Amino acid sequence: MKKLKTLEDIRKVGLDNMPGFVMNRTYCGLKKLNFMKLKKEGAEFNAPEEFALLVRVFEKPDLTQNEYSELTFKDKTTVTRHLKSLESKGYILREQDEQDKRQWRVSVKPAGEKVLQVFFKNVLSTSQKMSSKITAKDMQTTLKTLKVMQEVVYELLEEESQL
């Protein structure tokens, strides 16, 4: 991709040909699709980000709310609100940390695991449909490229936070 210096350069290239824009549109579409499927299955979520937090708790149980905040790029207040909502629906258990009473440890309850099973079944189905139009080699190259781009973004975030 040629180096973009002006707004006119961006207009000529078009947003649909810029990796960040394409990744964001794909993510937004997948998020919307998964949220719609979960609603059809009777799962209750106030926002897709609430569900994303449930996935993170399943993936990495017993972290603190602060650690989930870092993992999800959400502020502590938002994470706390989502965790309380998930707890009220019976999807997670929050327990006060024995060592530090100011912290809460979080884990997924059976009701949350049931919702996750439905979600992962849908994700696998969607992934298979998407992959059916992409060769294994192209998928491997795409994932490798995306991981490099992700690494660069994390480096830039780190640089920015030190300014």
Secondary structure, 3 states (H helix, E strand, C coil): CCCCCCHHHHHHHCHHHCHHHHHHHHHHHHHHHHHHHHHHCCCCCCCHHHHHHHHHHHHCCCCEHHHHHHHHCCCHHHHHHHHHHHHHCCCEEEEECCCCCCCEEEEECHHHHHHHHHHHHHHHHHHHHHHCCCCHHHHHHHHHHHHHHHHHHHHHHHHHHCC
